[in-house]
Amino acid sequence: MSENDNILEGTRVLSITDANGRHKEFISEVEKEVSGFKLKYYMWLSRLFILFAVVSLMIFMSSSLALFKLAPQVSVEPFLIIRQDTSDGIVRYEPISYKMASKNQLMETFVRQYVLLRNTIIADEKEMQTRWFPGGMMNFLSSDYVFGQFSAYRDSIWSKNHRRRNGS
């Protein structure tokens, strides 16, 4: 048994033993080559997987760096689209700025929207709350001082309507 353990410079060779512990048959060269082939196959498969993972990481890193490089170049520039009343086909784009040509028209539109929103009363109580109460459009369009005055006025009107509705 000791001579089979020391074959091939200290490496063991697997063999089939009988009931008495004697070695009957050694593994043939063909079976050794098949196991060697499997080992080489899995080694190359693992190398291929590692290569694929490294290439994927490199592509991910390069695309991330490209996005980070492009991110500061993105800017938002609001502009108005003004339709000329003289012709349906003429449209003018104007960037919003402090010195824009249609500033007066824009302010007139905002004032008209504010007056309509403040003075229009409809029967839907929930809609009126979303318009007139804090967080609504009136709060957004008004300064804090003006909205405070409007809030006091609104509360007086609201209480009068509730008293009238309840018959008090």
DSSP file (Angstrom, degrees, kcal/mol; ACC not computed):
  #  RESIDUE AA STRUCTURE BP1 BP2  ACC     N-H-->O    O-->H-N    N-H-->O    O-->H-N    TCO  KAPPA ALPHA  PHI   PSI    X-CA   Y-CA   Z-CA
    1    1 A M     >        0   0    0      0, 0.0     4,-1.3     0, 0.0     3,-0.3   0.000 360.0 360.0 360.0 -36.6    0.0    0.0    0.0
    2    2 A S  H  >  +     0   0    0      1,-0.2     4,-1.0     2,-0.2     0, 0.0   0.817 360.0  56.3 -69.1 -29.2    2.8    2.4    0.8
    3    3 A E  H  4 S+     0   0    0      1,-0.2    -1,-0.2     2,-0.2     4,-0.1   0.816 106.4  50.6 -73.2 -27.2    4.3    2.0   -2.7
    4    4 A N  H >4 S+     0   0    0     -3,-0.3     3,-0.7     1,-0.2     9,-0.7   0.789 106.6  55.4 -76.2 -27.2    1.0    3.0   -4.3
    5    5 A D  H 3< S+     0   0    0     -4,-1.3    -1,-0.2     1,-0.2    -2,-0.2   0.784 108.9  47.3 -73.5 -25.7    0.9    6.1   -2.2
    6    6 A N  T 3X S+     0   0    0     -4,-1.0     4,-0.9     3,-0.1     3,-0.4   0.259  80.5 126.8-102.2  11.8    4.3    7.3   -3.3
    7    7 A I  H <> S+     0   0    0     -3,-0.7     4,-0.7     1,-0.2    -3,-0.0  -0.401  70.5  21.0 -69.2 147.8    3.9    6.8   -7.0
    8    8 A L  H >4 S-     0   0    0      1,-0.2     3,-0.8     2,-0.2    -1,-0.2   0.934 136.8 -51.5  58.8  54.5    4.6    9.9   -9.2
    9    9 A E  H 34 S-     0   0    0     -3,-0.4    -1,-0.2     1,-0.2    -2,-0.2   0.891 115.3 -36.0  57.4  51.9    6.8   11.8   -6.7
   10   10 A G  H 3< S+     0   0    0     -4,-0.9     2,-0.3     1,-0.3    -1,-0.2   0.456 105.2 122.4  89.0   1.6    4.6   11.9   -3.7
   11   11 A T    <<  -     0   0    0     -3,-0.8     2,-0.3    -4,-0.7    -1,-0.3  -0.678  59.4-121.2 -93.5 153.3    1.2   12.2   -5.4
   12   12 A R        -     0   0    0     -2,-0.3     2,-0.5    -6,-0.1    -7,-0.1  -0.698  14.0-151.0 -93.8 144.3   -1.5    9.6   -4.8
   13   13 A V        -     0   0    0     -9,-0.7     2,-0.2    -2,-0.3    -6,-0.1  -0.969  22.1-126.3-112.8 125.7   -3.1    7.6   -7.5
   14   14 A L        +     0   0    0     -2,-0.5    13,-1.4    12,-0.0     2,-0.3  -0.454  36.4 170.2 -72.7 141.2   -6.7    6.6   -6.8
   15   15 A S  E     -A   26   0A   0     11,-0.2     2,-0.5    -2,-0.2    11,-0.2  -0.975  36.5-108.5-146.8 161.3   -7.4    2.9   -7.1
   16   16 A I  E     -A   25   0A   0      9,-2.2     8,-2.8    -2,-0.3     9,-0.9  -0.778  36.1-158.4 -91.9 130.9  -10.2    0.5   -6.4
   17   17 A T  E     -A   23   0A   0     -2,-0.5     6,-0.2     6,-0.2     2,-0.1  -0.770   7.9-132.3-109.7 155.9   -9.5   -1.8   -3.4
   18   18 A D    >   -     0   0    0      4,-2.2     3,-1.5    -2,-0.3    -1,-0.1  -0.208  45.0 -80.3 -90.7-170.6  -11.1   -5.2   -2.6
   19   19 A A  T 3  S+     0   0    0      1,-0.3    -1,-0.0     2,-0.1    -2,-0.0   0.783 130.3  53.8 -64.6 -28.0  -12.4   -6.3    0.8
   20   20 A N  T 3  S-     0   0    0      2,-0.1    -1,-0.3     1,-0.0     3,-0.1   0.496 119.5-107.7 -85.3  -3.4   -8.9   -7.1    2.0
   21   21 A G  S <  S+     0   0    0     -3,-1.5     2,-0.3     1,-0.3    -2,-0.1   0.573  72.5 140.0  89.5   9.3   -7.6   -3.6    1.2
   22   22 A R        -     0   0    0      1,-0.1    -4,-2.2   -21,-0.0     2,-0.5  -0.646  57.4-114.3 -88.3 146.2   -5.5   -4.7   -1.8
   23   23 A H  E     +A   17   0A   0     -2,-0.3    -6,-0.2    -6,-0.2     3,-0.1  -0.650  36.8 172.3 -80.3 124.5   -5.5   -2.6   -4.9
   24   24 A K  E     +     0   0A   0     -8,-2.8     2,-0.4    -2,-0.5    -1,-0.2   0.887  62.3  12.3 -96.5 -56.3   -7.1   -4.3   -7.8
   25   25 A E  E     -A   16   0A   0     -9,-0.9    -9,-2.2     3,-0.0    -1,-0.3  -0.965  63.2-144.6-129.8 140.5   -7.3   -1.8  -10.6
   26   26 A F  E     -A   15   0A   0     -2,-0.4   -11,-0.2   -11,-0.2     2,-0.2  -0.680  39.5 -91.2 -95.4 156.7   -5.8    1.6  -11.1
   27   27 A I        -     0   0    0    -13,-1.4    -1,-0.1    -2,-0.3   -13,-0.0  -0.463  50.8-119.7 -66.1 135.5   -7.6    4.5  -12.8
   28   28 A S     >  -     0   0    0     -2,-0.2     4,-1.6     1,-0.1     5,-0.1  -0.230  16.8-109.7 -76.6 166.5   -6.8    4.4  -16.5
   29   29 A E  H  > S+     0   0    0      1,-0.2     4,-2.3     2,-0.2     5,-0.1   0.828 116.5  59.2 -63.5 -34.4   -5.1    7.1  -18.4
   30   30 A V  H  > S+     0   0    0      1,-0.2     4,-2.1     2,-0.2    -1,-0.2   0.919 105.8  47.8 -63.2 -44.0   -8.3    7.9  -20.3
   31   31 A E  H  > S+     0   0    0      1,-0.2     4,-2.0     2,-0.2    -1,-0.2   0.860 110.7  52.0 -66.7 -33.9  -10.2    8.7  -17.1
   32   32 A K  H  X S+     0   0    0     -4,-1.6     4,-2.1     2,-0.2    -1,-0.2   0.902 109.7  49.3 -66.2 -40.4   -7.3   10.9  -16.0
   33   33 A E  H  X S+     0   0    0     -4,-2.3     4,-2.5     2,-0.2    -2,-0.2   0.876 108.8  52.9 -67.2 -36.5   -7.4   12.8  -19.3
   34   34 A V  H  X S+     0   0    0     -4,-2.1     4,-2.3     2,-0.2    -2,-0.2   0.925 111.2  45.7 -64.9 -44.1  -11.2   13.3  -18.9
   35   35 A S  H  X S+     0   0    0     -4,-2.0     4,-2.1     1,-0.2    -1,-0.2   0.879 113.0  51.1 -67.5 -34.9  -10.8   14.8  -15.5
   36   36 A G  H  X S+     0   0    0     -4,-2.1     4,-2.4     2,-0.2    -2,-0.2   0.886 108.8  51.4 -65.6 -38.9   -8.0   16.9  -16.7
   37   37 A F  H  X S+     0   0    0     -4,-2.5     4,-2.8     2,-0.2    -2,-0.2   0.914 109.3  49.8 -64.0 -43.0  -10.1   18.1  -19.6
   38   38 A K  H  X S+     0   0    0     -4,-2.3     4,-2.7     2,-0.2     5,-0.2   0.910 110.4  50.8 -61.7 -41.8  -12.9   19.1  -17.2
   39   39 A L  H  X S+     0   0    0     -4,-2.1     4,-2.0     1,-0.2    -2,-0.2   0.932 112.8  45.0 -62.4 -45.6  -10.5   20.9  -15.0
   40   40 A K  H  X S+     0   0    0     -4,-2.4     4,-2.6     2,-0.2     5,-0.2   0.901 111.9  53.8 -64.2 -40.3   -9.1   22.9  -18.0
   41   41 A Y  H  X S+     0   0    0     -4,-2.8     4,-2.3     1,-0.2    -2,-0.2   0.940 111.9  43.2 -59.7 -49.2  -12.7   23.5  -19.3
   42   42 A Y  H  X S+     0   0    0     -4,-2.7     4,-2.3     2,-0.2    -1,-0.2   0.828 112.0  54.3 -69.4 -31.3  -13.8   25.0  -15.9
   43   43 A M  H  X S+     0   0    0     -4,-2.0     4,-2.2    -5,-0.2    -1,-0.2   0.937 112.2  43.2 -66.0 -45.6  -10.6   27.0  -15.6
   44   44 A W  H  X S+     0   0    0     -4,-2.6     4,-2.3     2,-0.2    -2,-0.2   0.864 112.7  53.7 -68.2 -34.4  -11.1   28.6  -19.0
   45   45 A L  H  X S+     0   0    0     -4,-2.3     4,-2.1    -5,-0.2    -1,-0.2   0.909 109.9  47.0 -64.7 -41.6  -14.8   29.1  -18.3
   46   46 A S  H  X S+     0   0    0     -4,-2.3     4,-2.3     2,-0.2    -2,-0.2   0.887 111.8  51.0 -67.9 -37.6  -13.9   31.0  -15.1
   47   47 A R  H  X S+     0   0    0     -4,-2.2     4,-2.4     2,-0.2    -2,-0.2   0.900 110.0  49.9 -64.5 -39.7  -11.3   33.1  -16.9
   48   48 A L  H  X S+     0   0    0     -4,-2.3     4,-2.5     2,-0.2    -2,-0.2   0.899 110.6  49.8 -64.5 -41.1  -13.9   34.0  -19.5
   49   49 A F  H  X S+     0   0    0     -4,-2.1     4,-2.5     2,-0.2    -2,-0.2   0.911 110.8  49.3 -64.4 -42.0  -16.4   35.0  -16.8
   50   50 A I  H  X S+     0   0    0     -4,-2.3     4,-2.5     2,-0.2    -2,-0.2   0.913 111.2  50.0 -63.3 -42.7  -13.7   37.1  -15.1
   51   51 A L  H  X S+     0   0    0     -4,-2.4     4,-2.6     1,-0.2    -2,-0.2   0.922 111.2  49.0 -61.0 -44.6  -12.9   38.8  -18.5
   52   52 A F  H  X S+     0   0    0     -4,-2.5     4,-2.3     1,-0.2    -2,-0.2   0.905 111.7  49.3 -61.7 -42.5  -16.6   39.5  -19.1
   53   53 A A  H  X S+     0   0    0     -4,-2.5     4,-2.3     2,-0.2    -2,-0.2   0.906 111.9  48.0 -64.9 -42.1  -17.0   40.9  -15.6
   54   54 A V  H  X S+     0   0    0     -4,-2.5     4,-2.2     2,-0.2    -2,-0.2   0.914 112.4  48.4 -65.8 -43.2  -14.0   43.2  -16.0
   55   55 A V  H  X S+     0   0    0     -4,-2.6     4,-2.3     2,-0.2    -2,-0.2   0.905 111.6  50.7 -63.7 -40.8  -15.1   44.4  -19.5
   56   56 A S  H  X S+     0   0    0     -4,-2.3     4,-2.4     1,-0.2    -2,-0.2   0.917 110.7  48.4 -63.4 -43.2  -18.6   45.1  -18.1
   57   57 A L  H  X S+     0   0    0     -4,-2.3     4,-2.6     2,-0.2    -1,-0.2   0.880 110.5  51.4 -64.1 -38.0  -17.2   47.1  -15.2
   58   58 A M  H  X S+     0   0    0     -4,-2.2     4,-2.5     2,-0.2    -2,-0.2   0.911 110.9  47.5 -66.3 -41.2  -15.0   49.1  -17.5
   59   59 A I  H  X S+     0   0    0     -4,-2.3     4,-2.4     2,-0.2     5,-0.2   0.917 113.0  49.6 -64.7 -42.8  -18.0   49.9  -19.8
   60   60 A F  H  X S+     0   0    0     -4,-2.4     4,-2.2     1,-0.2    -2,-0.2   0.920 112.4  47.1 -61.2 -44.9  -20.0   50.9  -16.7
   61   61 A M  H  X S+     0   0    0     -4,-2.6     4,-2.5     2,-0.2    -2,-0.2   0.910 112.3  48.9 -65.6 -42.3  -17.2   53.1  -15.4
   62   62 A S  H  X S+     0   0    0     -4,-2.5     4,-2.0     1,-0.2    -1,-0.2   0.898 112.7  47.4 -67.5 -38.7  -16.6   54.8  -18.7
   63   63 A S  H  X S+     0   0    0     -4,-2.4     4,-2.1     2,-0.2    -1,-0.2   0.874 111.9  51.2 -69.8 -34.9  -20.4   55.5  -19.2
   64   64 A S  H  X S+     0   0    0     -4,-2.2     4,-2.5    -5,-0.2    -2,-0.2   0.924 110.4  48.5 -65.0 -43.6  -20.6   56.9  -15.7
   65   65 A L  H  X S+     0   0    0     -4,-2.5     4,-2.0     1,-0.2    -2,-0.2   0.882 109.6  52.6 -64.2 -37.2  -17.7   59.2  -16.2
   66   66 A A  H  X S+     0   0    0     -4,-2.0     4,-1.8     2,-0.2    -1,-0.2   0.908 110.3  48.0 -64.5 -40.7  -19.2   60.4  -19.5
   67   67 A L  H  X S+     0   0    0     -4,-2.1     4,-1.8     1,-0.2    -2,-0.2   0.912 111.4  49.6 -65.9 -41.7  -22.5   61.2  -17.7
   68   68 A F  H  < S+     0   0    0     -4,-2.5    -1,-0.2     1,-0.2    -2,-0.2   0.848 110.6  51.2 -65.1 -32.7  -20.7   63.0  -14.9
   69   69 A K  H  < S+     0   0    0     -4,-2.0    -1,-0.2    -5,-0.2    -2,-0.2   0.866 114.6  42.6 -70.4 -35.8  -18.7   65.0  -17.5
   70   70 A L  H >< S+     0   0    0     -4,-1.8     3,-1.2     1,-0.2     4,-0.4   0.695  94.1  82.9 -83.8 -19.7  -22.0   66.0  -19.3
   71   71 A A  G >< S+     0   0    0     -4,-1.8     3,-1.4     1,-0.3    -1,-0.2   0.868  86.9  52.5 -58.4 -42.5  -24.0   66.8  -16.2
   72   72 A P  G 3  S+     0   0    0      0, 0.0    -1,-0.3     0, 0.0    -2,-0.1   0.726 101.0  63.6 -67.8 -16.9  -22.7   70.4  -15.6
   73   73 A Q  G <  S+     0   0    0     -3,-1.2     2,-0.5    -4,-0.2    -2,-0.2   0.591  81.7  95.7 -81.7  -9.6  -23.6   71.2  -19.2
   74   74 A V    <   +     0   0    0     -3,-1.4     2,-0.3    -4,-0.4    -3,-0.0  -0.695  51.3 164.7 -83.9 127.8  -27.3   70.7  -18.7
   75   75 A S        -     0   0    0     -2,-0.5     2,-0.6     2,-0.0    -2,-0.0  -0.987  33.4-130.2-142.1 152.1  -29.2   73.9  -17.9
   76   76 A V        -     0   0    0     -2,-0.3    -2,-0.0     2,-0.0     0, 0.0  -0.904  22.3-180.0-105.2 123.6  -32.8   74.9  -17.8
   77   77 A E        -     0   0    0     -2,-0.6     2,-0.0     2,-0.0    -2,-0.0  -0.888  16.6-150.7-124.1  99.0  -33.7   78.0  -19.6
   78   78 A P        +     0   0    0      0, 0.0    18,-2.0     0, 0.0     2,-0.3  -0.367  21.4 175.2 -68.9 148.6  -37.5   78.8  -19.4
   79   79 A F  E     -B   95   0B   0     16,-0.3     2,-0.3    -2,-0.0    14,-0.0  -0.978  27.3-117.8-149.1 159.7  -39.0   80.7  -22.3
   80   80 A L  E     -B   94   0B   0     14,-3.5    14,-2.5    -2,-0.3     2,-0.7  -0.766  13.3-145.5 -98.0 144.0  -42.3   82.0  -23.5
   81   81 A I  E     -B   93   0B   0     -2,-0.3     2,-0.6    12,-0.2    12,-0.2  -0.950  22.3-167.0-107.7 112.2  -44.0   80.9  -26.7
   82   82 A I  E     -B   92   0B   0     10,-3.3    10,-2.8    -2,-0.7     2,-0.6  -0.882   9.7-150.4-108.1 122.1  -45.9   83.9  -28.0
   83   83 A R  E     -B   91   0B   0     -2,-0.6     2,-0.3     8,-0.2     8,-0.2  -0.799  17.9-131.8 -91.4 125.5  -48.4   83.4  -30.7
   84   84 A Q    >   -     0   0    0      6,-1.6     3,-0.5    -2,-0.6     6,-0.2  -0.586   6.3-145.2 -75.3 134.4  -48.8   86.5  -32.9
   85   85 A D  T 3  S+     0   0    0     -2,-0.3    -1,-0.1     1,-0.2     3,-0.1   0.682  92.1  66.7 -74.7 -17.6  -52.4   87.4  -33.4
   86   86 A T  T 3  S+     0   0    0      1,-0.2     2,-0.3     2,-0.0    -1,-0.2   0.797 113.0  18.4 -76.5 -27.7  -51.8   88.6  -37.0
   87   87 A S    X   -     0   0    0     -3,-0.5     3,-0.6     3,-0.2    -1,-0.2  -0.999  61.1-143.4-145.6 140.6  -51.0   85.2  -38.4
   88   88 A D  T 3  S+     0   0    0     -2,-0.3    -1,-0.1     1,-0.2    -2,-0.0   0.725 100.7  56.4 -74.2 -20.5  -51.6   81.7  -37.1
   89   89 A G  T 3  S+     0   0    0     -6,-0.1     2,-0.6     2,-0.0    -1,-0.2   0.573  85.8  90.3 -89.1  -9.2  -48.2   80.5  -38.5
   90   90 A I    <   +     0   0    0     -3,-0.6    -6,-1.6    -6,-0.2     2,-0.4  -0.784  48.2 170.5 -96.4 124.7  -46.0   82.9  -36.6
   91   91 A V  E     -B   83   0B   0     -2,-0.6     2,-0.4    -8,-0.2    -8,-0.2  -0.996  15.7-156.2-130.9 136.9  -44.7   81.9  -33.2
   92   92 A R  E     -B   82   0B   0    -10,-2.8   -10,-3.3    -2,-0.4     2,-0.5  -0.949   4.2-151.1-118.6 133.1  -42.1   83.7  -31.3
   93   93 A Y  E     -B   81   0B   0     -2,-0.4   -12,-0.2   -12,-0.2    -2,-0.0  -0.885  18.1-179.8-100.7 128.5  -39.8   82.2  -28.6
   94   94 A E  E     -B   80   0B   0    -14,-2.5   -14,-3.5    -2,-0.5     2,-0.1  -0.978  25.1-128.8-132.8 121.5  -38.7   84.6  -25.9
   95   95 A P  E     -B   79   0B   0      0, 0.0     2,-0.5     0, 0.0   -16,-0.3  -0.418  32.0-111.6 -66.5 142.2  -36.5   83.7  -23.0
   96   96 A I        +     0   0    0    -18,-2.0     2,-0.3    -2,-0.1     3,-0.0  -0.639  58.9 139.2 -78.6 121.7  -37.8   84.7  -19.6
   97   97 A S    >   -     0   0    0     -2,-0.5     3,-1.0     1,-0.0    -3,-0.0  -0.906  65.6 -97.2-150.5 176.0  -35.7   87.5  -18.1
   98   98 A Y  T 3  S+     0   0    0     -2,-0.3    -1,-0.0     1,-0.2     5,-0.0   0.827 121.2  42.4 -69.6 -31.7  -36.0   90.7  -16.2
   99   99 A K  T 3  S+     0   0    0      4,-0.0    -1,-0.2     3,-0.0     2,-0.1  -0.083  81.7 143.7-107.6  33.8  -35.7   92.8  -19.4
  100  100 A M    X   -     0   0    0     -3,-1.0     3,-1.1     1,-0.1     4,-0.2  -0.405  55.0-125.7 -77.5 154.3  -37.9   90.8  -21.8
  101  101 A A  T 3  S+     0   0    0      1,-0.3     3,-0.4     2,-0.1     4,-0.2   0.833 106.5  47.5 -69.3 -34.2  -40.1   92.6  -24.3
  102  102 A S  T 3> S+     0   0    0      1,-0.2     4,-2.0     2,-0.1    -1,-0.3   0.006  73.3 118.5 -99.1  29.5  -43.4   91.0  -23.3
  103  103 A K  H <> S+     0   0    0     -3,-1.1     4,-2.4     1,-0.2    -1,-0.2   0.894  75.3  50.8 -61.5 -41.9  -42.9   91.6  -19.6
  104  104 A N  H  > S+     0   0    0     -3,-0.4     4,-2.3     1,-0.2    -1,-0.2   0.894 109.8  49.7 -65.4 -40.1  -46.1   93.8  -19.4
  105  105 A Q  H  > S+     0   0    0      2,-0.2     4,-1.9     1,-0.2    -1,-0.2   0.892 111.4  49.5 -64.9 -38.9  -48.2   91.2  -21.2
  106  106 A L  H  X S+     0   0    0     -4,-2.0     4,-2.2     2,-0.2    -2,-0.2   0.919 111.4  47.9 -66.6 -43.8  -47.0   88.5  -18.8
  107  107 A M  H  X S+     0   0    0     -4,-2.4     4,-2.7     1,-0.2     5,-0.2   0.888 109.7  53.6 -63.9 -39.1  -47.7   90.6  -15.7
  108  108 A E  H  X S+     0   0    0     -4,-2.3     4,-2.5     1,-0.2    -1,-0.2   0.898 108.4  50.0 -62.2 -40.0  -51.2   91.5  -17.1
  109  109 A T  H  X S+     0   0    0     -4,-1.9     4,-2.3     2,-0.2    -2,-0.2   0.914 111.7  47.8 -64.4 -42.8  -51.9   87.7  -17.5
  110  110 A F  H  X S+     0   0    0     -4,-2.2     4,-2.4     2,-0.2    -2,-0.2   0.910 112.6  48.4 -65.2 -42.3  -50.7   87.0  -13.9
  111  111 A V  H  X S+     0   0    0     -4,-2.7     4,-2.7     2,-0.2     5,-0.2   0.919 111.3  50.3 -64.7 -43.1  -52.9   89.9  -12.5
  112  112 A R  H  X S+     0   0    0     -4,-2.5     4,-2.3     1,-0.2     5,-0.2   0.917 111.8  48.1 -59.9 -43.9  -55.9   88.7  -14.5
  113  113 A Q  H  X S+     0   0    0     -4,-2.3     4,-2.2     2,-0.2    -1,-0.2   0.900 112.5  49.4 -63.5 -40.9  -55.4   85.2  -13.2
  114  114 A Y  H  X S+     0   0    0     -4,-2.4     4,-2.4     2,-0.2    -2,-0.2   0.923 111.5  47.6 -65.2 -45.7  -55.0   86.5   -9.6
  115  115 A V  H  X S+     0   0    0     -4,-2.7     4,-2.2     1,-0.2    -2,-0.2   0.914 113.5  47.9 -64.6 -43.3  -58.2   88.6   -9.8
  116  116 A L  H  X S+     0   0    0     -4,-2.3     4,-1.3    -5,-0.2    -1,-0.2   0.914 113.6  47.6 -63.2 -41.8  -60.3   85.8  -11.2
  117  117 A L  H  < S+     0   0    0     -4,-2.2    -2,-0.2    -5,-0.2    -1,-0.2   0.884 115.5  44.4 -66.9 -38.6  -59.0   83.4   -8.6
  118  118 A R  H  < S+     0   0    0     -4,-2.4    -2,-0.2     1,-0.2    -1,-0.2   0.846 120.7  37.4 -76.0 -34.4  -59.6   85.7   -5.7
  119  119 A N  H  < S+     0   0    0     -4,-2.2     2,-0.5    -5,-0.2    -2,-0.2   0.485  91.1  97.1-102.0  -4.0  -63.1   86.9   -6.8
  120  120 A T     <  -     0   0    0     -4,-1.3     2,-0.5    -5,-0.2    -4,-0.0  -0.769  50.4-172.8 -91.0 125.6  -64.7   83.8   -8.2
  121  121 A I        -     0   0    0     -2,-0.5     2,-0.3     2,-0.0    -3,-0.0  -0.974   4.7-177.9-118.1 127.5  -66.9   81.9   -5.8
  122  122 A I        -     0   0    0     -2,-0.5     6,-0.1     2,-0.2    -2,-0.0  -0.785  37.1-114.0-120.6 166.7  -68.3   78.5   -6.8
  123  123 A A  S    S+     0   0    0     -2,-0.3     2,-0.8     4,-0.0    -1,-0.0   0.680  87.7  97.0 -76.1 -18.7  -70.6   76.1   -5.0
  124  124 A D     >  -     0   0    0      1,-0.2     4,-1.8     2,-0.1    -2,-0.2  -0.624  56.4-166.3 -78.7 110.9  -68.0   73.4   -4.5
  125  125 A E  H  > S+     0   0    0     -2,-0.8     4,-2.0     1,-0.2    -1,-0.2   0.873  85.5  52.9 -67.3 -38.0  -66.6   73.8   -1.0
  126  126 A K  H  > S+     0   0    0      1,-0.2     4,-2.1     2,-0.2    -1,-0.2   0.898 108.7  50.2 -64.8 -39.8  -63.6   71.5   -1.6
  127  127 A E  H  > S+     0   0    0      1,-0.2     4,-1.4     2,-0.2    -1,-0.2   0.893 109.3  51.2 -65.3 -39.6  -62.6   73.4   -4.7
  128  128 A M  H  X S+     0   0    0     -4,-1.8     4,-3.1     1,-0.2     5,-0.4   0.881 108.3  52.6 -65.4 -37.1  -62.8   76.7   -2.8
  129  129 A Q  H  X S+     0   0    0     -4,-2.0     4,-1.9     1,-0.2    -2,-0.2   0.904 108.2  50.0 -65.3 -40.0  -60.6   75.3    0.0
  130  130 A T  H  < S+     0   0    0     -4,-2.1     7,-0.8     1,-0.2    -1,-0.2   0.794 118.0  41.0 -69.4 -25.0  -57.9   74.2   -2.5
  131  131 A R  H  < S+     0   0    0     -4,-1.4     7,-2.3     5,-0.2     8,-0.4   0.912 127.0  26.1 -83.6 -46.0  -58.0   77.7   -4.1
  132  132 A W  H  < S+     0   0    0     -4,-3.1    -3,-0.2    -5,-0.1    -2,-0.2   0.674 101.4  82.3-100.2 -20.4  -58.2   80.0   -1.0
  133  133 A F  S >< S-     0   0    0     -4,-1.9     3,-2.2    -5,-0.4     6,-0.4  -0.356  95.7 -67.8 -87.3 167.7  -56.7   78.1    1.9
  134  134 A P  T 3  S+     0   0    0      0, 0.0    -1,-0.2     0, 0.0     3,-0.1  -0.235 124.7  28.3 -54.4 136.7  -53.0   77.8    2.8
  135  135 A G  T 3  S+     0   0    0      1,-0.3    -2,-0.1    -3,-0.1    -3,-0.1   0.306 101.8 112.2  92.1  -6.9  -51.1   75.8    0.2
  136  136 A G  S <> S-     0   0    0     -3,-2.2     4,-1.7    -7,-0.1    -1,-0.3  -0.137  88.1 -88.3 -88.0-173.1  -53.6   76.8   -2.5
  137  137 A M  H  > S+     0   0    0     -7,-0.8     4,-2.3     1,-0.2     5,-0.2   0.849 124.6  55.7 -68.5 -35.0  -53.2   78.9   -5.5
  138  138 A M  H  > S+     0   0    0     -7,-2.3     4,-1.4     1,-0.2    -1,-0.2   0.907 107.7  49.5 -63.7 -40.6  -54.0   82.2   -3.7
  139  139 A N  H  4 S+     0   0    0     -6,-0.4    -1,-0.2    -8,-0.4    -2,-0.2   0.885 112.0  49.4 -64.1 -38.0  -51.2   81.5   -1.2
  140  140 A F  H  < S+     0   0    0     -4,-1.7    -2,-0.2     1,-0.2    -1,-0.2   0.881 114.9  42.3 -68.2 -39.6  -48.8   80.8   -4.0
  141  141 A L  H  < S+     0   0    0     -4,-2.3     2,-0.2    -5,-0.1    -1,-0.2   0.622 107.8  70.6 -85.3 -13.4  -49.7   84.0   -5.9
  142  142 A S  S  < S-     0   0    0     -4,-1.4     2,-0.1    -5,-0.2     0, 0.0  -0.677  79.8-116.4-106.1 156.9  -49.8   86.4   -2.9
  143  143 A S     >  -     0   0    0     -2,-0.2     4,-2.6     1,-0.1     5,-0.2  -0.366  39.9-102.9 -76.0 169.8  -47.2   87.7   -0.6
  144  144 A D  H  > S+     0   0    0      2,-0.2     4,-2.1     1,-0.2     5,-0.1   0.909 121.3  48.3 -63.7 -42.1  -47.4   86.7    3.1
  145  145 A Y  H  > S+     0   0    0      2,-0.2     4,-2.0     1,-0.2    -1,-0.2   0.937 114.1  45.1 -64.1 -47.3  -48.8   90.0    4.2
  146  146 A V  H  > S+     0   0    0      1,-0.2     4,-2.5     2,-0.2    -2,-0.2   0.894 113.1  50.4 -65.7 -40.2  -51.5   90.1    1.5
  147  147 A F  H  X S+     0   0    0     -4,-2.6     4,-2.5     2,-0.2    -1,-0.2   0.864 107.4  54.7 -68.3 -33.2  -52.4   86.4    2.1
  148  148 A G  H  X S+     0   0    0     -4,-2.1     4,-1.8    -5,-0.2    -2,-0.2   0.925 110.8  45.3 -62.4 -44.4  -52.8   87.1    5.8
  149  149 A Q  H  X S+     0   0    0     -4,-2.0     4,-2.1     1,-0.2    -2,-0.2   0.919 114.6  48.2 -63.0 -43.8  -55.2   89.9    5.1
  150  150 A F  H  X S+     0   0    0     -4,-2.5     4,-3.2     1,-0.2    -2,-0.2   0.872 107.6  56.2 -65.0 -36.1  -57.1   87.8    2.6
  151  151 A S  H  X S+     0   0    0     -4,-2.5     4,-2.4     2,-0.2    -1,-0.2   0.898 107.7  47.7 -63.8 -40.9  -57.2   84.9    5.1
  152  152 A A  H  X S+     0   0    0     -4,-1.8     4,-1.8     2,-0.2    -1,-0.2   0.924 114.4  46.9 -65.1 -43.6  -58.9   87.1    7.7
  153  153 A Y  H  X S+     0   0    0     -4,-2.1     4,-2.1     1,-0.2    -2,-0.2   0.916 112.3  50.7 -61.7 -44.4  -61.4   88.2    5.0
  154  154 A R  H  X S+     0   0    0     -4,-3.2     4,-3.0     1,-0.2    -2,-0.2   0.904 107.6  52.8 -61.4 -42.9  -61.9   84.7    3.8
  155  155 A D  H  X S+     0   0    0     -4,-2.4     4,-2.4     1,-0.2    -1,-0.2   0.886 108.8  49.5 -63.3 -38.3  -62.6   83.4    7.4
  156  156 A S  H  X S+     0   0    0     -4,-1.8     4,-2.0     2,-0.2    -1,-0.2   0.925 114.7  44.1 -66.2 -43.0  -65.3   86.1    7.9
  157  157 A I  H  X S+     0   0    0     -4,-2.1     4,-2.4     2,-0.2    -2,-0.2   0.903 113.0  52.5 -65.9 -40.4  -67.0   85.2    4.6
  158  158 A W  H  X S+     0   0    0     -4,-3.0     4,-2.0     1,-0.2    -2,-0.2   0.909 110.2  47.1 -63.7 -43.1  -66.6   81.5    5.4
  159  159 A S  H  X S+     0   0    0     -4,-2.4     4,-2.4     2,-0.2    -1,-0.2   0.895 110.8  52.3 -68.1 -38.3  -68.3   81.8    8.8
  160  160 A K  H  X S+     0   0    0     -4,-2.0     4,-2.5     1,-0.2    -2,-0.2   0.916 110.4  48.5 -61.7 -42.6  -71.1   83.9    7.4
  161  161 A N  H  X S+     0   0    0     -4,-2.4     4,-2.3     2,-0.2    -2,-0.2   0.890 111.7  48.9 -64.9 -39.6  -71.8   81.3    4.7
  162  162 A H  H  X S+     0   0    0     -4,-2.0     4,-2.1     2,-0.2    -1,-0.2   0.893 112.5  47.9 -68.1 -39.2  -71.8   78.5    7.3
  163  163 A R  H  X>S+     0   0    0     -4,-2.4     5,-2.2     2,-0.2     4,-0.9   0.910 113.5  48.3 -66.4 -41.1  -74.2   80.4    9.6
  164  164 A R  H  <5S+     0   0    0     -4,-2.5     3,-0.2     1,-0.2    -2,-0.2   0.889 112.8  47.8 -65.3 -39.7  -76.5   81.2    6.6
  165  165 A R  H  <5S+     0   0    0     -4,-2.3    -1,-0.2     1,-0.2    -2,-0.2   0.862 113.0  47.5 -69.8 -36.2  -76.4   77.5    5.6
  166  166 A N  H  <5S-     0   0    0     -4,-2.1    -1,-0.2    -5,-0.2    -2,-0.2   0.587 112.3-118.9 -83.6  -9.9  -77.2   76.3    9.1
  167  167 A G  T  <5       0   0    0     -4,-0.9    -3,-0.2    -3,-0.2    -4,-0.1   0.732 360.0 360.0  82.8  23.0  -80.0   78.7    9.6
  168  168 A S      <       0   0    0     -5,-2.2    -4,-0.2    -6,-0.2    -5,-0.1   0.474 360.0 360.0 -84.5 360.0  -78.5   80.6   12.5
